[in-house]
């Protein structure tokens, strides 16, 4: 049985990638800072969470021994102030991972990056993601890089955050209201990762991943309001108010948004080639998928959800 090591496997994207790998019969190692927090992965029959620090070079080499491939999904959305820095989580980890692959003989590397990642990007997040891409491309390994727009899914912290705010407040001010995204389903991204492992034509390639429709940030908030049945006043913040809001949120526990996030959103997160996915996958639309969990937030939706569960 082929063994895959998945860095970041206990996160939002990781849980879907691990499920896709397990469904294909792969044995999966998932290093995590807290095995307890990753115990949900143990329900997948071939997935093994391991307590380990992937930022330690010696530990990383031990994790890769006996593996046939490694997938790097680690991403730092909010650097500093109690979190890993962007450089540590993106650039330095990529450098350590490439070195560990060379020392252990692991040739196949799948790497998660981001749309607009490049050395001269406006945010530190995107610049360090771009630097990590450069390290992977120069590695001499059999790499494949994926660059998605913003991801949505049942456990996301994007649409669900809008839903929570709309439930709690009669008015919503949307920061970076005109920022544009092409949201992509986390399930589709997981399948692309799993499929790439057996695709020789994906080696040395970089793929931009987007869904079928472009939205502004405000349009996404309005979509969530409509889907959850919350009739709210929704206003878009201009750049000055957006920066004030981001500065304030940077100082709060949980850090919903930062100034670096705002700088990332000054560049449209859309695919120049539309929504053409590799490997013949047709990406799901937001409207087709998101109501399956967002609608449960309405009283009628919650009733239907509980009714369906009692009938299964």
N, C-alpha and C positions, 0 to 999 in steps of 0.2 A: 504494500500500500504506500502511495506517495505521501510524504510528510511535508507540510507547509508550515512555516513559522509566520505568524501574523502579528506585527507590531501595531499597537493601537486596536487590537481585536476586541477589546471590551467596550469600545466607544460606540457612538451612534452608527457610524458607517461599518465599523468592525463587526458588530453583532450580525449584520445582514451579510457581510462577506463570509463570515464563519459559517453561517447557515447555508449559504450557497455552496461553499466548499464541502461541508458535511454531506449535503444532498448528493454530491457527485462522488462520494466515497473517499475523500481525502482525509488523512490524519492531520489534525491541526493543533499546533502549539500556540498558546496565547500568553505571552508574558504580561503581567499586570502588577501594578504597585500594591493592589489589594485583592487577594484571591476571593475574599468574602464578597466584595462588590461585583465580582465577575462570575459569581456562582450560577447565575442564570444560564451561562454557557454550558454548564454540565448537563443540561437537558439534551444537548446535541451529542449523539452517541460517540463521535470520533474526535471531539474537541476537548483539549486538556488545558485549563487555565493554570499558569505557573506563577508563583510569586517571584518577581525578578525586577531588577532595575536595568532597563534597556540602555540607559545612558552610561552604564559602566562597561567599558570595552571588553574586559575579561569575561564578564557575565554574558555579554552579547555573543561572543565567540562560542561559549558553551551551549547557548540556546540554539545556535545554528548547526551544531555538529549533528550529522545524520539527516539533515533536512535536504530536500530536493529543490526547494525554492523558498523565497522570503517575500512577504508583502509588507510594505511600509505605509501605514495609514496615519501615522502620528502627525497631528497638527496642533499648533498653539494659536488659538483665536485671540486671546488676551494675554500679552506678554507682561512679565514683571509683577510686582506687588503680590508676592506669594505664589505666583505661577512661574513655570519655566519661561526663560526668555525665548524670543523668536529665534535667535541664533542657536541656542542650545537645542530647541525642539525641532528645528528644521535643518539648518546648515550643519551643525556639529554632529547631529545624529546621523545624517546622511553620510558624512565622512567616516564615522565609526562603523556604520553598517557596511559600506563598501569595503573597508579594510577587513572586517570580520568575514565577509563573503570570500574575499581572496584567500584568507588564511585557512578557511574551512572547506574550500572547494565548491561553495554554492555558486552556481553560475546564473541562475534565473532570479531576477529581481523585478517585482512590480512596485511602482512608486506612485503614491497619490500626491499630486500637486494642486494647482488651482488656476483657473482662467486668469489671464493677465499677469501671471508670475514672471517677472524678469528683473534684471539688475537695476534698471532705472525706473521701476514702478513707484507710484507716489506714497506707498505705505511700507513700513518695515515688514509687515506680514507678507506682502507680495514680493518684496525684494529678497527676503530670506528663502521664500519658497523658490524663487528663481535661481538663487545660488545653489540650493539643494538639487534642482534639476541639472544644473551645469556639472555638479559633482557626479551625479548618476550617469549623465551622458559621457563623461570622460573616464568612466570606471573600467571600460573594457568588458563589462559583464553583459549578459543577455537581458537587457532591460526593456521595460515598457513603462511609459509615463502616461498617467491619466490626469486631465485638467478639467474638472467639472465646474459648472456654475453653482449657485447655491442649491443645496440638497433639501428635499422635503421627504417626510416619512412620519409614521405614527409616533415616533419618539423624538421628533426634531425639536429644537429649541428656537425655532423661527416662527412658523405658523402657530404653534402651540402657545408661544409667548403672546402673540397678537390675540389669540383666543382668550387667554387669561386676563389680559389687560382690558379687553372689550367686555368681559364679564364683570370686571371689578369697577370700571369707571364709566360715567355717562358720556364722556368726551375723550377722544384720543387724538393727540398731536403726533403725527408721524414724522420722525426725523429723516433727513435725506429723501424726501418724498418723491423726488423725480429720478432717483437712482434707478437704473434699469437692470433687470435680472432675467435669466432664462432658466427657471427652476427645473431641476431634474430629479427624478425619483431615485431614492437611495436603493430601492430594489433593483432598478435597471443598472445602476452603477455596480452593485454587487455581482450581478450576472456577467457584466463585462469583465470584471476582474477574474472571476472563475473561468470564463471562457478563454481568456488570454493565455492561461497556463498551457493549453494544448494547441495554441495557434502559433506556428513557427513564423507566419507572416507578420505577427505583431512585434517581433523582436527588433529593437532599435527604433520603434515608432513612438510617437506622442499623439494622444487623442484628446481633442476637446469634446466635452460631454455636456449637452444641453437638452432641455425638454423642447416640446413643439411650439411654445408660445412665450413671447416677451411681455413682462409686466414691469410697471414702476412699483416702487415700494408702497406708495399710497394705494395703487390698484390691488396689491396683495392684501393690504389691511382691509380694504372694502370687500374683497372676495371672502375673507375669513368672517367678517361681520355678517355678510349675507348667508354664508353657509351655516353659521352657528345660530342664526336667528336673532342677533343682537342689533337692534336699531339704535345706532349711536351717531353722534356728530363726529366726523373725522376730518381733521384739518392737516394740511401739509406744512411742515416747518421749512423756512428758508435756510440758507447756508449759515447765517449768523446764529439763529435759534438752534439749528442742528448742532453746531459746535458747542453752544452753551449747554444743551442737553447732554451731549456726549461727555463733556468735562464733568458735569455733575454725576452722571452715571458711573464714570470711572472711579469715583470715590466711594461708591456704594458696594456692600457685600454682594457677590455674585456677578457684578460688572456686566450689565446687559449690553452695553455699548461703550466703545472707547473712541478717542480722537483718531487713533490709528485705523479703526474700522471705518470711520467717516472718510479718511483719506483713501482707503481701498475703494469706497463706493463712488469716488469721483471718476472712475473708469467703468464704463458699462460692462457688466458681467454677462455678455452675450456671445454666441458663436458666430463667427464670420461666415461659416459654411452652413448656417441653419441648424437643424437638429439631426444631422446624419450621424447615427451611431455606428460603430464598427460591428463587424461580425453578423450583420443582418438583423440586429435587435431594433425593434421599433419602440421608441421611448413612450411611456405613458404620460398622459396629460394630467395636469394638476386637478382639473375639474373632474376627471374620471376616477381619481384615486383618493384625494384628500377628504371628500365628504364621508368616506367610510369611517373615519375617526373623528373628524371635526363635528359632524352632525350629532354625535353622541353627547356633545356638550349642551345640547338643547334639552329641555324637559321631555319632549316627545321622543327625541333621539335616545336619551338615556333609558326611557321606558322600553323602547323597541330593542335596545341592546340587551337589557336584562331579560326581556321576554325571549329573545333568540337564544340566549345562553341557557335558559331553563329548559328549552326544547331540544337541546343537543345532548 
